[in-house]
Structure formats: C-alpha cells, structure tokens
C-alpha cells in the first residue's frame, strides 16, 4: 500500500527491484500519483496495474462497514474498538482513523478471496492506518516502512502500528533508534536503506574543469529541502567576490518564493531555479554538470523532514562531492570529512563556508569522491539494500512460493500486498 502508487521515485525503484527478485506482489494505492518520476515502459505498466482505493463514495464505505461484522466476525469488533478507544495523538487523528477504518473494511472485502501472505505499507500515516486495520480484519500480518512526514508531521496511531507490525523497515539508524525507544524489539527492526541502482550512475570522465565551479541541487521545492539557505549561502559567497554558479532543479509550491529570493538578492546571474522536476532518467546528466552537490535539509515549520535523501546517493554515485546537514539518516550516508561534508541545518554562513572549501580544495574533492563511490556502492546499492527486505518477504511467502517466484514474478498465488 502506498499513498500515491509509483508517484515516489524510491517506491518505484524498490518495486522494480522486487520484480527483478521475482517477489510476487500487487500494488495498491490510496490515489493516483500527481506526477511520475519514471518514463519507462515498466513504470507505465505498473501504474496501469495499480489498484487505487480512491475515489470511493461514502455510501460504498457505509455498506462495506455494515457488512464487515458478517465477513470478519470478532476481528471486526476488535479493530473497531481500537479505532474508537485506543490512545491517539489528537482528535483529528481519531476522526481520520475512523474514516480509514471504514476504507479498510472496503479494501479487506476486496482482498478476502485473494491469497494474501503479507500487507506492507510504504509510509505509516493514513495508508498505514488502512493497512493495519485491513490486515487485522483479514487476520494477516502487516509490516511498514516509516520515512519522515509520516513519523513526525502526520503521525497517527504510530504506537499501535509499531506494536502490531510483524516487522518494521528502518531507512536509517536514526529510524531504528526511534522505534526502539517506542518499545519495538530489535529483532523486529531491519535497516533497509532507500538505495539506488548504482549501475545507472557513473562519474563523467571528461568534465570540463575550465568553467566556473558549478554547485547543483535538486528536489521538490518545499521547506524541508532548505533551498532558501542555499540561496542565502550563494549570496554570502557572491559578497566575498567568489565566482561560481548554482542550479536548483525541481518544482513545487515554493518555486515563486525561491525565484523572488534570488531576485531580491540580485543573484540572477549566479543562481538558477529551473522550476522543472527531474525525471529519473535525466538525473545522471544533471549531476554530472556539477562540481559540488548541495542539499541543506532542515526541519520544516510543519515538522516535516527528509529521512535519507536519495538525490545525495545519486550525486555520490556520479562522482560529485556532497554537502548536506546533520539530520535524521543523512549522517549514515555522509560521514563527515570522509564521504561528504555536514553542516548544521538553518545556517547559511556555515553552509557557505563548506561550499567555498569544497569548490576550491581539489584534494578534498578527490577524497570525498573516492570514498563516496566506495561507500554508496557498498552500502546503498539497491540490490544490497533490499536483501533484508527480500528475505523478510520470502519468509512470509513461504518456501513453496519462493521456489515458484523464480519462474513467475506476477504469480496469482501468495502475494505481498504493497
């Protein structure tokens, strides 16, 4: 289960790899993605095969909920009691949870005649609530991957989900520590980095070193990416008469504000905000334009934050030295002074100093690039990263299905419902 199908690059990459590992699954989503980050035929086929739960009418949900006691017996009453009376973060979460319980009744009704082995949720907020209750009704195990907004800004019924999950996917050591503090036993927690297919990225051999140093950055133009601090840092460097250029690729709600910030600081000849999101297939070309990749992530005012940005891995795999901030899972990837540079979040001055050093210290660049390539290939290659998750899926699918999946990646038999 996902909120928006393959509308997230990491989810699409993970599912593509599960296909390659011949894990039989069916993708369900709350709604269709607003945009796609893959242009491949595989992505188009997966998008077409995804079962979206929304839109669904209130009448349909009422009928499904009224039918659920007869379909699921005592499990319905146990799950409903939890939705009504278990401890929740707020009244808003309580009300939303009751609605998602009704959606779970509707979804479980669809799934009850399918041979479901496990239901996994990417993100653990609203989609995770639907997943938990559907699994409860069906008497099936469920698992989840927690990322960022779902754990902080939009946290809902998280303690129940941690307690009831068969296993939990942690995308960094930070996440593992978080769940352990919530009482999850260590053997239930599996670190699975949001890795990349390293084979799709490679350093550019003939990069022109005669041009101005080029700082590149990319991502959705939202608060948590910290692009305002990157623009401010560029202003500080300009004021020191340091020559360079900077390109920020991406689209999002802050596009106009960021472009205005560039204009207000008279940085139009130095900083470009493209306003266009990168397709996955164009990321290597973009990264290889840069001498430094900078992503100054912050805790947003609404409590959103990046867990472990994939763009940093992609830059490292292209041989571009990286700068980011000391937040959440980023230190797992950027080891200070060895595989990257880390600065404090919300600090344009410290960011500017790191950018200046890295643009002009060729030996440091070479060290970070060499170590970064080794680190990302060893720890963050998608095949390697997914081994613990594939092993868990195979455990729940059973040995018979494991043998079957070697031949039939889209088997209609036992499935992971994702």
Secondary structure, 3 states (H helix, E strand, C coil): CECCCCCCHHHHHHHHHHHHCCCCEECEECCCCCCCCCCCHHHHHHHHHCEECCCCCHHHHHHHHHHHHHHHCHHHHHHHHHHHHCCCCCHHHHHHHHHHHHHHHHHHHHHCCCCEEEEEEECCCHHHHHHHHHHHHHCCEEEEEECCCCCCCCCCCHHHHHHHCCEEEECCHHHHHHHHHCCCCHHHEEECCCCECHHHCCCCCCCCCCCCCEEEEECCCCHHHCHHHHHHHHHHHHHCCCCCEEEEECCCCCHHHHHHHHHHCCCCCCEEECCCCCCHHHHHHHHCCCCEEEECCCCCCCCCCCCCCHHHHHHHHCCCEEEEECCCCHHHHCCECCCEEEECCCCHHHHHHHHHHHHHCHHHHHHHHHHHHHHHHHHCEHHHHHHHHHHHHHHHHCHHHHHHHCCCCCCCCCEEEC
